[in-house]
Amino acid sequence: MRWRRGAEAAKAALGSRVTIEWAENVAEGETAELVIEQMAASGCSIIFTTSFGHMEATNAVAAKFPEVKFEHATGYKRDHPNVSTFNARFYEGRAVQGTLAGRMTRTNRIGYIASFPIPEVLAGINAYYLAAKRVNPNVELVVVWANTWFDPAVEAKAAEDLIAAGVDVIAQHTDSTAPLEVAAAAGGAVVGFGQASDMANFAPSPRISSIINNWGPYYFRRINALLDGTYEQADSWDGIASGVVLIGAISNEVPPLVKAEAEGVRDAIAAGTFNPFTGPISKQDGTPWLAAGETAKDSDILSMDFYVQGIKGALPK
């Protein structure tokens, strides 16, 4: 739904200049390729494919329709001149969440429900942990791998496992409300965050804030460029500063000083005065990664394949 809201916002801004054709809950693989090809054949001028798993299908169809523009979310393959990619710096939002988690935990155990071990997800885990550790040196992170982007039953079980392990603050890189529902059932002992959308119906507790994927500005920019003839192939990676990553309102469950601290992290990231990956940082095995004061390059974050030092457990193969 967050993708649709972004497209509807772009449509509202552009008015009668555009019409939109929708396809939702499109499975990966052959199904995605068929749906994308049908859209291209029907006369769509630009097609946004909004799952990492649509990457191969997007590029396959782009080869057949060179006059159509394709925009693939969260991927990295641009095999043809008519394929662009876009993503968001979600790790910036994780740094804000980690600041809240480090301050709000009473057990000093915070949790993370992860989807798949790709750089986007690993960057989020690491940024969350580093931010929590910055404000609470005693904090421990427990990661549960759900191996899905959306499966309420699996996500609920992951949240239950985290709570059983003593976790009292849960972040997620999966998209259902199931973890917040499990947190709510804990009777005030556990808090968490909205993911991708605000999930404000769980506020003020257990949802104490959220990361909101605000794709409307990007859609508008790309569609408008196509309409005015300035469209070019691109690889876009926007974050808090551009408004693509929004931090949902921090609830009154959070003490005012902690709220101000988290908002300060958000504002410093937006201003470019703070990078969540600022050294000294070592990898999990103790190998130095960033020296004191050194910040990670975009290429380092986009290829991240490790936990930082202090996170326990092995990455799934």
Backbone hydrogen bonds, N-H to C=O, Kabsch-Sander energy under -0.5 kcal/mol:
donor,donor_aa,acceptor,acceptor_aa,energy
5,R,1,M,-2.7
6,G,2,R,-1.8
7,A,3,W,-2.1
8,E,4,R,-2.8
9,A,5,R,-2.1
10,A,6,G,-1.9
11,K,7,A,-2.5
12,A,8,E,-2.3
13,A,9,A,-1.7
14,L,10,A,-2.1
15,G,11,K,-2.4
17,R,14,L,-1.4
18,V,15,G,-1.5
27,A,25,N,-0.6
29,G,53,G,-0.7
31,T,28,E,-0.7
33,E,29,G,-2.1
34,L,30,E,-2.3
35,V,31,T,-2.4
36,I,32,A,-2.7
37,E,33,E,-2.3
38,Q,34,L,-2.2
39,M,35,V,-2.0
40,A,36,I,-2.3
41,A,37,E,-2.6
42,S,38,Q,-1.5
43,G,40,A,-1.2
44,C,39,M,-1.8
47,I,69,K,-2.6
49,T,47,I,-0.6
49,T,71,E,-2.8
50,T,48,F,-0.5
54,H,51,S,-2.1
55,M,52,F,-1.5
58,T,54,H,-2.5
59,N,55,M,-2.0
60,A,56,E,-2.2
61,V,57,A,-2.3
62,A,58,T,-2.2
63,A,59,N,-1.3
64,K,60,A,-0.6
64,K,61,V,-1.1
65,F,61,V,-1.2
68,V,65,F,-1.7
69,K,45,S,-2.6
70,F,82,N,-3.0
71,E,47,I,-3.1
72,H,70,F,-0.5
72,H,84,S,-2.8
73,A,49,T,-2.9
73,A,71,E,-0.5
74,T,86,F,-3.3
78,R,76,Y,-0.5
83,V,80,H,-2.0
84,S,70,F,-3.0
84,S,82,N,-0.5
85,T,234,A,-2.1
86,F,72,H,-2.1
87,N,236,S,-1.7
89,R,238,D,-3.1
90,F,88,A,-2.2
92,E,89,R,-1.7
93,G,89,R,-0.7
93,G,90,F,-0.5
94,R,90,F,-1.8
95,A,91,Y,-1.5
96,V,92,E,-1.1
97,Q,93,G,-2.4
98,G,94,R,-3.2
99,T,95,A,-1.6
100,L,96,V,-1.8
101,A,97,Q,-3.1
102,G,98,G,-2.9
103,R,99,T,-1.4
104,M,100,L,-2.6
105,T,101,A,-2.0
110,I,140,E,-2.9
111,G,169,V,-3.4
112,Y,142,V,-1.9
113,I,171,A,-2.5
114,A,112,Y,-0.8
114,A,144,V,-2.7
118,I,116,F,-2.4
121,V,118,I,-0.6
122,L,118,I,-2.5
123,A,119,P,-2.9
124,G,120,E,-1.4
125,I,121,V,-2.4
126,N,122,L,-2.6
127,A,123,A,-2.4
128,Y,124,G,-2.3
129,Y,125,I,-2.4
130,L,126,N,-2.8
131,A,127,A,-2.1
132,A,128,Y,-2.1
133,K,129,Y,-2.9
134,R,130,L,-1.7
135,V,131,A,-1.1
136,N,132,A,-1.6
139,V,136,N,-2.0
140,E,108,N,-2.2
142,V,110,I,-2.6
143,V,141,L,-0.5
144,V,112,Y,-2.5
146,A,114,A,-3.4
146,A,144,V,-0.7
147,N,114,A,-0.6
147,N,115,S,-1.4
155,E,151,D,-2.8
156,A,152,P,-2.5
157,K,153,A,-2.1
158,A,154,V,-2.2
159,A,155,E,-2.2
160,E,156,A,-2.5
161,D,157,K,-2.5
162,L,158,A,-2.1
163,I,159,A,-2.4
164,A,160,E,-2.4
165,A,161,D,-1.2
166,G,163,I,-1.8
167,V,162,L,-2.3
168,D,109,R,-2.0
169,V,109,R,-0.6
170,I,191,V,-2.4
171,A,111,G,-2.1
173,H,113,I,-3.3
175,D,149,W,-2.8
181,E,177,T,-2.1
182,V,178,A,-2.4
183,A,179,P,-2.3
184,A,180,L,-2.6
185,A,181,E,-1.6
186,A,182,V,-0.5
186,A,183,A,-1.3
187,G,184,A,-1.5
188,G,183,A,-0.5
189,A,186,A,-0.7
191,V,168,D,-2.1
192,G,206,P,-3.0
193,F,170,I,-0.8
194,G,209,S,-2.5
196,A,211,I,-0.9
197,S,195,Q,-1.8
202,F,199,M,-1.9
203,A,200,A,-2.0
207,R,202,F,-1.9
208,I,192,G,-2.5
208,I,206,P,-0.7
209,S,192,G,-0.6
211,I,194,G,-1.9
212,I,210,S,-0.5
212,I,246,L,-2.8
213,N,196,A,-2.8
213,N,211,I,-0.5
214,N,212,I,-0.9
214,N,244,V,-3.3
215,W,213,N,-0.9
219,Y,215,W,-2.6
220,F,216,G,-2.7
221,R,217,P,-2.2
222,R,218,Y,-2.4
223,I,219,Y,-2.7
224,N,220,F,-2.7
225,A,221,R,-1.7
226,L,222,R,-1.8
227,L,223,I,-2.2
228,D,224,N,-2.3
229,G,225,A,-0.6
229,G,226,L,-0.6
230,T,225,A,-1.9
231,Y,225,A,-1.2
236,S,85,T,-2.5
238,D,87,N,-1.5
243,G,239,G,-0.8
243,G,240,I,-0.8
244,V,239,G,-1.2
245,V,239,G,-1.4
246,L,212,I,-2.4
246,L,244,V,-0.6
248,G,210,S,-2.4
248,G,246,L,-0.6
251,S,208,I,-2.2
254,V,251,S,-1.7
259,K,255,P,-2.7
260,A,256,P,-2.5
261,E,257,L,-1.9
262,A,258,V,-2.6
263,E,259,K,-2.6
264,G,260,A,-1.9
265,V,261,E,-1.7
266,R,262,A,-2.3
267,D,263,E,-2.6
268,A,264,G,-2.2
269,I,265,V,-2.3
270,A,266,R,-2.3
271,A,267,D,-2.0
272,G,268,A,-0.7
272,G,269,I,-0.9
273,T,268,A,-2.1
274,F,268,A,-1.1
278,T,276,P,-0.8
279,G,294,E,-3.5
281,I,290,L,-2.1
283,K,287,T,-3.1
284,Q,307,Y,-2.5
286,G,283,K,-2.4
289,W,281,I,-2.4
290,L,281,I,-2.6
293,G,279,G,-2.3
294,E,291,A,-2.3
296,A,277,F,-1.9
300,D,297,K,-0.5
301,I,297,K,-1.8
302,L,298,D,-2.7
303,S,299,S,-0.7
304,M,301,I,-1.3
309,Q,282,S,-2.7
311,I,308,V,-1.7
312,K,141,L,-0.6
